[in-house]
Amino acid sequence: MATGVKIGQRLEGKLGSYFVSAQIAKNVWTATHRNSQVDKVVVKTAPAERFENERNILRNFQGRPYIRQMLDETKEPRSIVLKHLDVNLLSASAEKAIDSIDVKLVAKRILQALHALHEEGYTHTVDIKPDNILANYGKGPLRFADIELADLGDVCRINPSEYLEIGLSGSHIGAAIFRSPEAMLNLRWGPSTDIWSFGATLISLIWGLHYHIFKPDPKDADFEDEVFLTHILIRQLATFGPLPASYATLVAEEDSSRWDALGNAVQFIWENDRLKPFVMAKDECLTEGDKEFILKIMKLDPRDRPTAGELLADKWFAGVP
């Protein structure tokens, strides 16, 4: 699908006109309203199927808090017009470490967005990551305001009969270093997979400065190496393992490749002691309360993970607005 969007172009939407001012990512631009040089919006195009899906999801969740809203849509070229926010959390946490109260506020808002999606049978498709969390800068003691979850192009509906189990099967989904173990192994996945990605994102926000707990050491694998995904799985098992016995019921006996992947990961862990369990983590930016909360989330068996609603009721959020 050709985008046809150019800087300086005027786009006609159903509710207004927009002048494209800059390209900020592939298929994503900033624009201003016709009668304003201040009020920014975001213009986004996508391949037809993904475009239709995101537009329909955003229509369904119109007016729901903590989910980035669609403001308008254009026909030529076909695009959605989205709310503009100041920053994504990947950039913000790389610039300056995020204080504990701000981390908790961000975590609460993203869980509230996930709770809304999951309650209606949708899964974000494990693309929960810092650069898909947007915010405006706050004006008071809190660093951020208007925190919202973005990029709903791959959101899918889970069959209600499968919701309390694992959900769908499919090819690899989401950014690899935030992808759950079951998604890494191409097993069945569902809302609990979003919870794992949320936990991995929370860890990245606590440490900041582009730290991602499951990103392989360059000595072990580069992004383009065939073993890159295997080393993500190794880090997941080493950090939050061992695998519970219940995991055997998730892995089909006839699919030896999944057992081989798990076996290779476990063998690497036995032969290398560089990776320490998260329960042993000590850092001035990580409190015991943080650690306890994260350990509740990062369960290797997706059936053991709490729901977004259960996490929102956790004592970790005491005092968070």
Secondary structure by P-SEA (a helix, b strand, c coil): ccccccccbbbbcccbbbbbccccccccccccccccccbbbbbbbccaaaaaaaaaaaaaaccccccccccccccccbbbbbbbccccaaaaaaaccccaaaaaaaaaaaaaaaaaaaaaccccccccccccccccccccccccccccccccccccccccccccccccccccccccccccccccccccccaaaaaaaaaaaaaaaaccccccccccccccccccccaaaaaaaaaaaaaccccccccccccccccaaaaaaaaaaaaaaaaccccccccccccccccaaaaaaaaacccccccccccaaaaaacccccccc
